[in-house]
């Protein structure tokens, strides 16, 4: 790789990611080989491993980069007059839009790959996980705004944000690992639990209905 310019290295890496993304989404992790990816890119399989040290690393990199690019600029920008749960659900659907486009088996494999790679590639895992913390922080800011405008009662906004996130992640995991649970089931269950969780915090009016 020392003889290859940085521009060519970046191009090859991007080509690998693009080809791998298509193949993984079409066939799944288990049915795609690094040899087939390298062949389509036009490089030797050994060259591919100069960029990604395993198929698992490549798989995680493909989808984490897509997710980060699509969700990294999202902000929790809502109308204060909007129903509280409606506002949260609207943002959640934006946040999960890319991931929910993927077939459930791919999402399950992605979760498993992220766990396997956490120790070996902590920087990449941290980069991926930072989106979760970003969402919690944005939720905290949103709840603080509502509190300032007396839409919700006095509450620890950070704690409530983490509770909301816990509901979302629990239902997302149930969706991944229970075959009969659909995307609509997951959204319905999240909404039902958020309605129950937040009803005691609303001051009344639109957010409390």
Rosetta blueprint (number, residue, H / E / L):
1 X L
2 X L
3 X L
4 X L
5 X L
6 X H
7 X H
8 X H
9 X H
10 X H
11 X H
12 X H
13 X H
14 X H
15 X H
16 X H
17 X H
18 X H
19 X H
20 X H
21 X H
22 X H
23 X H
24 X H
25 X H
26 X H
27 X H
28 X L
29 X L
30 X L
31 X L
32 X L
33 X L
34 X H
35 X H
36 X H
37 X H
38 X H
39 X H
40 X H
41 X H
42 X L
43 X L
44 X L
45 X H
46 X H
47 X H
48 X H
49 X H
50 X H
51 X H
52 X L
53 X L
54 X L
55 X H
56 X H
57 X H
58 X H
59 X H
60 X H
61 X H
62 X H
63 X H
64 X H
65 X H
66 X H
67 X H
68 X H
69 X H
70 X H
71 X H
72 X L
73 X L
74 X L
75 X L
76 X L
77 X L
78 X L
79 X L
80 X L
81 X L
82 X L
83 X L
84 X H
85 X H
86 X H
87 X H
88 X H
89 X H
90 X H
91 X H
92 X H
93 X H
94 X H
95 X H
96 X L
97 X H
98 X H
99 X H
100 X H
101 X H
102 X L
103 X L
104 X H
105 X H
106 X H
107 X H
108 X H
109 X H
110 X H
111 X H
112 X H
113 X H
114 X H
115 X H
116 X H
117 X H
118 X L
119 X L
120 X L
121 X L
122 X H
123 X H
124 X H
125 X H
126 X H
127 X H
128 X H
129 X H
130 X H
131 X H
132 X H
133 X H
134 X H
135 X H
136 X H
137 X H
138 X H
139 X H
140 X H
141 X H
142 X H
143 X H
144 X H
145 X H
146 X H
147 X H
148 X H
149 X L
150 X L
151 X L
152 X E
153 X L
154 X L
155 X L
156 X L
157 X H
158 X H
159 X H
160 X H
161 X H
162 X H
163 X H
164 X H
165 X H
166 X H
167 X H
168 X H
169 X H
170 X H
171 X H
172 X H
173 X H
174 X H
175 X H
176 X H
177 X H
178 X L
179 X L
180 X L
181 X L
182 X L
183 X H
184 X H
185 X H
186 X H
187 X H
188 X H
189 X H
190 X H
191 X H
192 X H
193 X H
194 X H
195 X H
196 X H
197 X H
198 X H
199 X L
200 X L
201 X L
202 X E
203 X L
204 X L
205 X H
206 X H
207 X H
208 X H
209 X L
